[in-house]
Every structure is written in C-alpha cells, then in structure tokens.
C-alpha cells in the first residue's frame, strides 16, 4: 500500500436491484475473522422492514444529520430519492491507518465522490444480468409503490451505463459466483501497481 496506509477501502456500488447489499453481507460473513468491516452510513430515510439501526444504517432525523454534516463528520454526503445519506469519515481514516478492510455499500454518485477523497480505494461495480431481472428484483423487494419503482428503474438503467468508470465490474447472475469474484478482487488488491511496496520491489530488482 502507499506510504502511510495499512488498510484497504473497498467501495461496492450498483444500481438498485444489482445485489450489492447481499454481496456485502456475504463477504463480511466469510471474512469476519480477517478484520473485514462494514462502513455503516447515516441516512434520513425511514428504516425498512427487517432493518436495524446501526446494522444497515444509522437512522437519524434531518436536524441531526445537518448538525453532523456541518461538523464535517461525513466523507461524502448525497441525496438519493429525497433522502440524505452520509459516509462517516472516522472509520475510513482509521482503517487506512491501522489496517484491515473496510467495505462500503454506496450509490454510484457517492462512489465517485469517495474515490476523489480516497484515491487508493477500489471501485467495484455490480451489474444485474439484464433489465428484466433488474425489474423483477426491484418489484420483489416490495418496499416501493409503482411510481417509486418506475423512478428507481429509470435511475438504475442510467447508472448501468457508467460501468466503465469503475475499476472492476462483476455481473451478479448467481450470488455465490458474484461473491467469489468480489472476494478474489479484494484479496488481490495489494498486487495493483499503485499499491505495491516500492521498497520491497526495489530490493528484489536491485
């Protein structure tokens, strides 16, 4: 890793229905003993069924969110479907300094913002296998009405066109296969040229 950093920041993004949250959960279960952690974002949207405060998100009201943003506690902040989402800065900085892997599940705009702040972070994009499957997955969640579903589907189709701005792209046709592919990507990040230990390389090549 570059001088002064020990840990890895991994930004996983996808359009709604791409399956990034399922992949993140599986990665964390698989690598729990290896120091992999999940960056829990703050949001002003209401919790969905089966979501728990502090696990998927920290759910706060708009006033609390605004105070945190004013204090500079977020590495990035954005509005998605009229709700605010913010990535806490402290956990990312701590990971780079002390080591381990920090996984972030963020939308496409948030991913690009974070990459500017943390240039050594890895950007991984998850694609659904097709538009028909994307539509089916969105409808299956049962968390939005028809109007909201149309908005999410249109936004998702636009976001899919941005795949070429990511370093890695994984097609999530089969969840287990997609998890294996993302797992291998993360475990090989130290081989990226910009992450190499140059002192070690110079000793090797003389």
C-alpha positions in Angstrom: 0.0 0.0 0.0 1.1 3.6 -0.4 3.3 5.1 2.3 1.3 5.9 5.5 -1.6 3.4 4.7 -2.1 -0.1 6.0 -5.7 -0.9 5.3 -7.9 -1.2 2.2 -11.1 0.8 1.4 -13.4 -1.1 -1.0 -16.3 0.8 -2.5 -19.0 -1.5 -3.8 -21.7 0.1 -5.9 -24.6 -0.9 -8.1 -27.9 0.3 -9.4 -30.9 -0.5 -7.2 -31.6 -4.2 -7.6 -28.0 -5.0 -8.6 -27.4 -7.0 -5.4 -24.6 -5.1 -3.8 -26.0 -5.4 -0.3 -26.4 -9.1 -0.5 -22.8 -9.4 -1.7 -21.5 -7.2 1.1 -23.3 -9.3 3.8 -21.9 -12.5 2.3 -18.3 -11.1 2.1 -18.4 -10.0 5.7 -19.7 -13.3 7.0 -16.9 -15.1 5.0 -14.1 -12.8 6.2 -15.3 -11.9 9.7 -12.1 -13.3 11.3 -9.8 -11.5 8.8 -10.6 -8.0 10.0 -13.1 -7.1 7.3 -15.6 -4.5 8.4 -18.6 -2.7 7.0 -18.9 1.1 6.9 -22.4 1.9 8.2 -23.7 5.1 6.7 -26.2 7.6 8.2 -29.5 8.2 6.5 -32.6 10.3 7.0 -34.9 7.7 5.3 -37.1 5.5 7.5 -35.9 2.0 8.3 -37.4 -0.7 6.1 -38.8 -4.0 7.4 -36.1 -6.1 9.0 -33.6 -3.3 9.0 -31.9 -2.5 12.3 -30.4 0.8 13.5 -26.6 0.5 13.4 -26.5 -2.5 11.2 -27.7 -1.5 7.7 -27.7 2.3 8.5 -27.8 4.7 11.4 -31.3 6.2 11.0 -31.4 9.9 12.1 -33.7 12.8 11.6 -32.8 15.7 9.2 -31.7 18.0 12.0 -29.3 15.5 13.5 -27.9 14.8 10.0 -27.5 18.5 9.3 -25.5 19.1 12.5 -23.2 16.1 11.7 -22.6 17.4 8.2 -21.8 20.9 9.5 -19.2 19.4 11.8 -17.5 17.7 8.9 -18.2 14.2 10.1 -19.1 12.8 6.6 -16.5 11.9 4.0 -19.3 12.3 1.4 -23.0 13.2 1.5 -25.7 12.9 -1.1 -29.4 12.9 -1.7 -31.0 9.8 -3.1 -34.7 9.6 -3.7 -35.2 12.7 -1.5 -33.3 11.2 1.5 -29.8 12.1 2.7 -27.0 9.6 3.0 -23.6 10.2 4.6 -20.5 8.1 4.9 -18.7 8.7 8.3 -15.1 9.8 7.8 -13.6 8.5 11.0 -13.9 4.8 10.3 -12.3 5.1 6.8 -9.3 7.1 8.2 -8.9 4.6 11.0 -8.8 1.7 8.6 -6.1 3.3 6.4 -4.0 4.0 9.4 -4.4 0.7 11.4 -5.2 -1.9 8.8 -7.9 -4.3 7.7 -10.6 -4.0 5.0 -13.4 -1.5 5.1 -16.3 -2.3 2.7 -18.7 0.4 1.7 -22.1 -0.1 0.1 -22.9 3.2 -1.6 -24.7 4.6 -4.7 -22.9 5.5 -7.8 -22.6 9.2 -7.1 -21.3 8.5 -3.6 -18.7 6.1 -5.0 -17.3 8.7 -7.3 -17.1 11.3 -4.5 -15.3 8.9 -2.2 -12.8 7.9 -4.9 -11.7 11.5 -5.1 -11.2 11.7 -1.3 -9.6 8.2 -1.1 -7.7 7.6 -4.3 -6.3 4.3 -3.2 -9.8 2.9 -2.7 -11.0 0.1 -5.0 -14.2 0.8 -7.1 -16.3 -2.3 -7.8 -19.5 -2.1 -9.8 -22.2 -4.8 -9.6 -24.4 -5.3 -12.6 -27.6 -7.3 -12.8 -27.7 -9.9 -15.6 -30.3 -7.9 -17.5 -33.1 -5.4 -17.4 -35.8 -8.0 -17.0 -34.1 -9.4 -13.9 -33.4 -5.9 -12.6 -37.2 -5.2 -12.8 -38.1 -8.4 -11.1 -35.7 -7.8 -8.2 -36.9 -4.3 -7.6 -40.5 -5.5 -7.6 -39.8 -8.5 -5.3 -38.4 -6.2 -2.6 -41.9 -4.8 -2.0 -40.7 -1.6 -0.4 -41.9 1.0 -3.0 -45.1 1.8 -4.8 -45.5 1.7 -8.6 -44.4 5.3 -9.1 -41.3 4.8 -6.9 -40.4 1.6 -8.7 -40.5 3.4 -12.1 -38.2 6.1 -10.8 -35.8 3.6 -9.4 -35.8 1.5 -12.6 -35.1 4.5 -14.8 -32.3 5.7 -12.5 -30.9 2.2 -12.4 -30.8 1.9 -16.2 -28.9 5.2 -16.4 -26.4 4.2 -13.7 -25.6 0.9 -15.5 -24.2 3.0 -18.4 -21.5 4.3 -16.0 -19.9 0.9 -15.6 -16.7 1.9 -17.5 -15.9 4.4 -14.7 -15.2 1.6 -12.3 -12.0 -0.4 -12.0 -13.8 -3.7 -11.6 -17.2 -4.9 -12.9 -19.0 -8.1 -11.7 -22.2 -9.4 -13.2 -24.4 -10.8 -10.4 -26.3 -13.5 -12.2 -25.6 -16.1 -9.5 -25.0 -14.6 -6.0 -22.4 -17.2 -4.8 -20.3 -16.7 -8.0 -20.5 -12.9 -7.7 -19.4 -13.1 -4.1 -16.4 -15.3 -5.0 -15.4 -12.9 -7.7 -15.6 -9.8 -5.5 -13.7 -11.7 -2.7 -10.9 -12.5 -5.1 -10.7 -8.9 -6.3 -10.3 -7.6 -2.8 -7.7 -10.2 -1.8 -5.6 -9.3 -4.8 -5.7 -5.5 -4.4 -2.2 -5.4 -3.0 -1.0 -6.5 -6.4 -2.2 -3.3 -8.1 0.9 -1.4 -9.2 0.0 1.7 -7.3 -0.4 -0.4 -4.1 2.9 -2.2 -4.3 5.5 -1.8 -1.6 8.2 0.0 -3.7 10.9 -0.6 -1.1 10.3 -4.3 -1.3 10.3 -4.2 -5.2 13.5 -2.2 -5.3 15.2 -4.8 -3.1 14.1 -7.5 -5.4 15.2 -5.9 -8.7 18.3 -4.3 -7.2 
